[in-house]
Amino acid sequence: MKSVLIFAGLLLFAAANAARAANVEVKIDNFTFNPQQITVHAGDTVTWVNHDDIPHTVTSKTMVFRSKALDSDDKFSFTFATPGTFPYFCSLHPHMTGTIVVEAAK
């Protein structure tokens, strides 16, 4: 019985944390990331969507994450597990830059 209660508690904890996690979208359009800087919490997922008519990538300057070349309407998602500041760029067009600021989970 005790193990069943512990398991139920773990399920509730996981469900509560999943409910708090957010999904945030960054649009790639006109050779820009929009918004260029966002703040999320650890556990949140950021999804980049390419609305340009040419390929782009999403590449962390520290190689924490890296997408393949995204054609029009392709998406790339990454879940940020730890707090920190994550600058990124398009490896095909390095003048395109952005920053994800990750704060501690709520």
The 8 nearest C-alpha neighbors of each residue, nearest first, counted from 0:
[[1, 3, 2, 4, 5, 6, 7, 8],
 [0, 2, 4, 3, 5, 6, 7, 8],
 [3, 1, 5, 4, 0, 6, 7, 8],
 [2, 4, 6, 0, 1, 5, 7, 8],
 [5, 3, 7, 1, 2, 6, 8, 0],
 [4, 6, 2, 8, 7, 3, 9, 1],
 [5, 7, 3, 9, 8, 4, 2, 10],
 [8, 6, 4, 10, 5, 9, 3, 11],
 [9, 7, 5, 11, 6, 10, 4, 12],
 [10, 8, 12, 6, 11, 7, 13, 5],
 [9, 11, 7, 13, 8, 12, 14, 6],
 [10, 12, 14, 8, 9, 13, 15, 7],
 [13, 11, 9, 15, 10, 14, 8, 16],
 [14, 12, 10, 16, 15, 11, 17, 9],
 [13, 15, 11, 17, 16, 12, 10, 18],
 [16, 14, 18, 12, 13, 17, 11, 19],
 [15, 17, 19, 13, 18, 14, 12, 20],
 [18, 16, 14, 20, 19, 15, 13, 42],
 [17, 19, 15, 16, 20, 14, 21, 13],
 [20, 18, 16, 17, 21, 15, 105, 43],
 [21, 19, 43, 17, 18, 42, 16, 22],
 [22, 20, 43, 44, 19, 23, 42, 18],
 [21, 23, 44, 45, 43, 24, 20, 46],
 [22, 24, 45, 46, 44, 21, 25, 43],
 [25, 23, 46, 45, 47, 26, 22, 48],
 [26, 24, 47, 33, 34, 46, 32, 48],
 [27, 25, 33, 48, 47, 32, 28, 49],
 [28, 26, 49, 32, 50, 31, 48, 33],
 [27, 29, 51, 50, 30, 31, 26, 49],
 [28, 30, 31, 51, 27, 50, 32, 52],
 [31, 29, 28, 95, 27, 32, 51, 92],
 [32, 30, 28, 29, 27, 95, 33, 96],
 [31, 33, 27, 35, 34, 26, 97, 25],
 [34, 32, 35, 26, 25, 31, 27, 28],
 [33, 35, 36, 32, 25, 37, 26, 97],
 [34, 36, 97, 33, 32, 98, 37, 96],
 [37, 35, 98, 34, 97, 99, 38, 100],
 [38, 36, 99, 100, 39, 34, 98, 35],
 [37, 39, 100, 101, 99, 36, 40, 102],
 [38, 40, 101, 102, 100, 43, 37, 41],
 [41, 39, 102, 104, 101, 43, 103, 42],
 [40, 42, 104, 80, 81, 103, 79, 43],
 [41, 43, 80, 79, 20, 40, 78, 44],
 [44, 42, 21, 20, 41, 40, 78, 79],
 [45, 43, 78, 22, 77, 23, 21, 79],
 [44, 46, 23, 77, 76, 24, 22, 78],
 [47, 45, 76, 24, 75, 25, 23, 48],
 [46, 48, 25, 75, 74, 24, 26, 76],
 [49, 47, 74, 26, 27, 73, 72, 50],
 [48, 50, 27, 72, 71, 51, 73, 26],
 [49, 51, 28, 72, 27, 71, 48, 52],
 [52, 50, 28, 53, 49, 71, 29, 27],
 [51, 53, 71, 50, 54, 70, 49, 72],
 [52, 54, 51, 70, 71, 55, 69, 49],
 [55, 53, 70, 69, 68, 71, 52, 56],
 [56, 54, 69, 68, 89, 91, 53, 70],
 [57, 55, 89, 68, 66, 69, 90, 67],
 [56, 58, 89, 66, 65, 88, 87, 59],
 [59, 57, 65, 87, 88, 89, 64, 56],
 [58, 60, 87, 62, 61, 64, 63, 86],
 [59, 61, 87, 62, 86, 58, 88, 85],
 [60, 62, 59, 63, 85, 86, 64, 87],
 [63, 61, 59, 64, 60, 65, 58, 87],
 [64, 62, 61, 59, 65, 60, 58, 85],
 [65, 63, 62, 59, 58, 66, 77, 57],
 [66, 64, 58, 57, 59, 62, 67, 63],
 [67, 65, 57, 56, 75, 58, 68, 64],
 [66, 68, 69, 56, 65, 57, 75, 55],
 [69, 67, 56, 55, 54, 66, 70, 57],
 [70, 68, 54, 73, 55, 56, 67, 49],
 [69, 71, 54, 73, 53, 72, 68, 49],
 [70, 72, 49, 52, 73, 50, 51, 53],
 [71, 73, 49, 50, 48, 70, 74, 69],
 [74, 72, 69, 70, 71, 49, 48, 75],
 [75, 73, 48, 47, 72, 46, 49, 76],
 [74, 76, 47, 46, 66, 48, 77, 73],
 [77, 75, 46, 45, 47, 44, 74, 78],
 [76, 78, 44, 45, 79, 46, 75, 64],
 [79, 77, 44, 43, 42, 80, 45, 76],
 [80, 78, 41, 42, 43, 81, 44, 77],
 [79, 81, 41, 42, 78, 82, 43, 40],
 [82, 80, 41, 79, 83, 101, 103, 42],
 [83, 81, 101, 102, 103, 41, 80, 84],
 [84, 82, 101, 100, 85, 81, 102, 99],
 [83, 85, 100, 99, 101, 86, 98, 82],
 [84, 86, 99, 98, 100, 87, 83, 59],
 [87, 85, 98, 97, 60, 59, 99, 84],
 [86, 88, 59, 60, 58, 97, 96, 98],
 [89, 87, 96, 58, 95, 93, 57, 90],
 [88, 90, 56, 92, 57, 93, 91, 95],
 [89, 91, 93, 92, 56, 88, 58, 57],
 [90, 92, 89, 93, 55, 56, 54, 68],
 [91, 93, 89, 94, 90, 95, 55, 88],
 [94, 92, 89, 95, 90, 88, 91, 96],
 [93, 95, 92, 96, 88, 89, 30, 31],
 [96, 94, 93, 88, 89, 31, 92, 30],
 [97, 95, 88, 87, 94, 89, 32, 93],
 [96, 98, 35, 87, 36, 86, 88, 32],
 [97, 99, 86, 36, 85, 87, 35, 100],
 [98, 100, 85, 37, 36, 84, 38, 101],
 [101, 99, 84, 38, 83, 37, 85, 39],
 [102, 100, 82, 39, 40, 83, 38, 41],
 [103, 101, 40, 82, 41, 39, 104, 100],
 [102, 104, 41, 82, 40, 105, 101, 81],
 [105, 103, 41, 40, 102, 42, 82, 20],
 [104, 103, 40, 19, 41, 102, 16, 20]]
